[in-house]
Amino acid sequence: MKFTTINAPELKSISLVAHDNMKEELLNWCQTYQQALTPHTLYATGTTGLKIEKETALSINKLISGPLGGDQQIGALITEQKIDIMIFFWDPLEAQPHDPDVKALLRLAAVWNIPVACNRATADLLITSPLFSSSYQKSIPDYQQYILSRS
């Protein structure tokens, strides 16, 4: 696989996702870092987005609920290179009926080299990184080259 370098923007597009048992933890995290999150473009799946928007002053682009396809909507945004960071507080102790969607979402984030935080400690490290609010170079797969080679 060949790779290409792109510029990650200073102002990021960030997806916010949480399983039911983790919604309160994500809300608390958003409240803690509300000032740092404010200038960025935020996306969230249904209930999570409503909860964050209701309890903070953050503006959220709300998608549909995760189990109804919201996870796949975020996945599509990742493939279109419209998501720069994913904060996904998932519940490792609870079986999820849409687990294949969750795995597909995490796979897409890995394929497109998107930083992912699956818990508060990692989210804290991401948001306090100097790269969070600055532009930086990152490598992504050069799928255009791949497509041309298959023709």
C-alpha positions in Angstrom: 0.0 0.0 0.0 1.2 3.5 -0.9 0.6 6.4 1.4 0.3 10.1 0.9 0.7 13.0 3.3 -2.1 15.5 4.0 -2.4 18.4 6.3 -4.6 17.9 9.3 -6.3 21.3 9.9 -5.9 23.5 12.9 -9.7 23.4 13.5 -10.7 19.8 13.6 -13.9 17.9 12.9 -14.5 15.7 15.9 -17.0 12.9 16.2 -18.4 12.2 19.7 -20.0 8.8 20.3 -20.9 6.9 23.5 -22.6 3.7 24.4 -25.6 4.1 26.8 -23.6 3.3 29.9 -20.9 5.8 28.9 -23.0 8.8 27.8 -22.7 10.5 31.2 -18.9 10.1 31.2 -18.7 11.6 27.7 -21.0 14.5 28.8 -18.7 15.1 31.8 -15.7 15.1 29.5 -17.3 17.6 27.1 -18.2 19.8 30.0 -14.6 19.7 31.3 -13.2 20.6 27.9 -16.0 22.8 26.6 -13.7 25.7 25.9 -11.2 23.6 24.0 -14.0 22.0 21.9 -15.9 25.1 21.1 -14.0 26.3 18.0 -14.0 22.8 16.4 -16.8 21.2 14.3 -18.5 18.5 16.4 -20.6 15.6 15.2 -22.4 13.1 17.4 -24.8 10.2 17.1 -28.4 10.8 18.0 -29.0 10.6 21.8 -25.4 11.4 22.6 -25.6 14.6 20.6 -28.9 15.7 22.1 -27.6 15.1 25.6 -24.3 17.1 25.0 -26.1 20.0 23.3 -28.7 20.2 26.1 -26.1 20.2 28.9 -23.4 22.4 27.3 -23.1 25.4 25.1 -21.5 23.3 22.4 -23.0 23.2 18.9 -23.4 19.6 17.7 -24.1 18.3 14.2 -26.5 15.5 15.2 -26.7 12.3 13.2 -29.2 9.5 13.8 -28.8 7.1 16.7 -25.8 4.7 16.5 -27.8 1.4 16.3 -30.1 3.0 13.6 -27.1 3.9 11.4 -25.4 6.8 13.1 -22.2 4.8 13.5 -22.3 4.2 9.7 -22.9 7.9 9.1 -19.7 8.7 11.0 -17.9 6.0 9.1 -18.9 7.6 5.9 -17.7 11.0 7.1 -14.3 9.3 7.9 -14.0 7.9 4.5 -14.8 11.3 3.0 -12.0 12.7 5.2 -14.4 14.9 7.0 -13.6 13.6 10.5 -10.2 14.3 12.1 -10.6 12.8 15.5 -13.1 10.3 17.0 -13.9 10.3 20.7 -15.8 7.0 21.3 -16.5 6.1 24.8 -17.6 2.5 24.4 -18.6 0.1 27.1 -16.3 -2.9 27.1 -18.5 -4.8 29.6 -21.8 -4.6 27.9 -22.8 -6.5 24.8 -24.0 -4.2 22.0 -26.7 -5.3 19.5 -24.9 -3.2 16.8 -21.4 -4.5 17.6 -20.6 -5.2 13.9 -21.3 -1.5 13.2 -19.0 -0.5 16.1 -16.2 -2.8 14.8 -16.6 -1.4 11.3 -16.4 2.2 12.6 -13.2 1.5 14.5 -11.8 -0.3 11.5 -12.4 2.7 9.3 -10.8 5.0 11.8 -7.7 2.8 11.7 -7.7 2.6 7.9 -7.8 6.4 7.5 -5.4 7.0 10.4 -7.9 8.9 12.5 -6.9 9.4 16.2 -9.4 7.5 18.4 -10.0 7.8 22.1 -12.0 4.9 23.5 -11.8 6.1 27.2 -11.4 9.3 29.2 -7.7 8.9 29.8 -7.0 8.7 26.0 -9.4 11.5 25.3 -7.6 13.7 27.9 -4.3 13.0 26.3 -5.6 13.8 22.8 -7.3 17.1 23.8 -4.3 18.3 25.7 -1.8 17.5 22.9 -0.3 20.5 21.2 -1.5 18.9 17.9 -5.1 19.1 18.9 -5.4 22.7 18.0 -2.7 23.1 15.4 -2.2 21.9 11.9 0.1 18.9 11.4 1.2 16.5 8.6 -0.3 13.0 8.7 -0.1 10.0 6.5 -3.2 8.4 4.9 -3.5 5.5 2.4 -3.3 6.6 -1.2 -6.4 4.8 -2.4 -6.4 6.8 -5.6 -3.1 5.1 -6.5 -4.6 1.7 -5.5 -7.7 2.2 -7.6 -5.7 3.2 -10.7 -3.4 0.1 -10.2 -6.5 -2.2 -10.3 -7.9 -0.7 -13.6 
